[in-house]
Amino acid sequence: MRRSLILVLSLLVFLGSPLWVGCSTTSTTPFVAEEVVLTTGPIALSGANEVPPVETTATGSVTASLNLAQKSVTITGTFTGLTGDLFPIATFGPGHVHEGAAGTNGPVAFVLVMTPDATGRNGTFSLVAKDLEQEQLEEFQEGLYYINIHTETFNGGELRGQLVFP
């Protein structure tokens, strides 16, 4: 009796195995790449970071996130105690993200949206840049961009901070 039960179970497993071969594991749900978001901050903005350094009591802070899947960067920050009014550089306005390594100056890459208070010496700034090129994403990851806020007192920049992602 026991031998018959084992034989019947073995036959069921053997005969049932072709059913498993025809099973499909494909899904109709499209594959979505996992979003990789790098964040940094707060990063201090100071006159000591300018090239060359400037003496100021003004301060600032910036945070940023770099979304590699969406190819975008989001930047927000504050500034306080500027020694002069905001100074627009050409048509770019007074606040920018520049391309350049720490200790070097570089060209404007992105324009910040500046929102000063009534005095013009304190405020916030932001940037949302989309559709970044692969090279730009890599440069952000390598720390090759910095924030710069220009004033009438310091046309070359009163506050600077290097964007460094972990």
N, C-alpha and C positions, 0 to 999 in steps of 0.2 A: 504494500500500500504506500509506504513511504517512497519507494523507488518510483512508483507511478506518479506521485505528486511532483517529484523533482523533474521527471521527464516532461510532464505537462507544463510546468513553469518554464523549463528550458525551451520548449517549443514556442510558448507564447513570447518569450523574449526574442528568440530567433526570428519568428514570423513577424513580430512587431518592429524589428529593426529597420526594414525598408521604409516604414512610415517616417522614421526619424531622418533618413537621408533626404527626403523631399522637403523637410522643414526649411523655411527661409528665415534669416535673421535680418533681412534688409528692412529699413524703416522708410516710411514716406515723409518723415519729418526731415527738413533740410538741415545739414550740418552748419552750425554757427560757431565760428572761431571764438574761443574764450577771450574776453577783453582783458588786456594787460594794461593796467593803469599804474604809472609811477607817480608818486607824490613827493613833494619836497616842501620844506618850510616848517616854521617861519624862518625866513632868511632875512638878516638885518641889512638894511640899507644905511650906508654911512658915507661921509665925505672922505674918510680914510681909505675907502675902496676905490676912489676916483684915481685916474691916471693922467696927470700927477695928483697926489692926494690934496684935498682942500680942508681947511679948518672951518668947521661949522658945528653948531649945536643941533642942527636939524637931524631928525631920525626918520626911519621908515621900516616897513616890514612887508615881505611878500611871501605868498604861498602859490604853488603851481601844481598842476597835474598834467601828465602827458599820457594820452590814451593812444596806445600803439595800434590797436585794431581800428579805431575810428580816424587815426591819423590827425589828431587834434591836440592842441595845448590850451589850457585854461589858466589864467593868471589873475590873482586879486592881490591888492595891497593897500597900504596906507602910508601917508607921509605927514609929518608934523614939524612945525617950527622952522620952515624955510626962511632964509635970511633975505630973500628977495622975491619979487613976483615971478610966477612961472614964465619961462622964456621959450617961445616956440622956435624950433630949428627949421628953417626953410618952410616947407609946407607940411612938415611932419608933426607939428605941435611940440609941447614941452616934455613929454614922457615917451620913452621908447624901450623896445627890446633891441639891443645891438648884438651883432655877431662879433664874437671875440673872446679869446681865452682870458683867464684872470691875469691882470697885469698888462693887458694890451687894450688898445682902443680899436673899434671896428665900425663898420657901416650900420645904419639903421636897417633892421630886418622887419620889425613890426611896430606899429604905432599903438600906444596905449590910449585907452579912453580915460581921460583925466576928469575928475569931479572935485574941484576945490570947494572949500567952504567960503563964506562971505569975505573972509580976510584974504583968501588966495594963498595962504601960507600953510594950510592944513587941508587934507582931503583924502580921497581914495582914487584908485585906478584899477583898470581891468582890461582883459584881453581874452577873446575866444578866437583862436585861429584854427580853421578846418582845412582839410585837404592838403596837409603838409606833404612835401616830397620825402621820400625815404632818406635822402641825405640830411634834410632838416631834422627828422626824427633822431637820426644817429648823432647829429651835432648837439641836440638837446641832451641826449644821454651822455655825451662826452663832456658836458659842462662848457660848451662853446658859445653861450649866450648870456647876456647880462642886462639888468634893468638899469636905466639911467634917467634921472629927473633933472632937467635944466632950469636954471633960474637966471634972472637978470644979474644977480650978484656973481654967479658962477655959470657963465654961458656954456662952458664945456661939460658941466654937470656938477650938481651939488650933492646928489645922493646916488650911490651905485651899490648893486648887489649881484653877485654871480649866481646864476641858476644852476644848481648842482642836484641831479637826481641820483638816488641811491642805486 
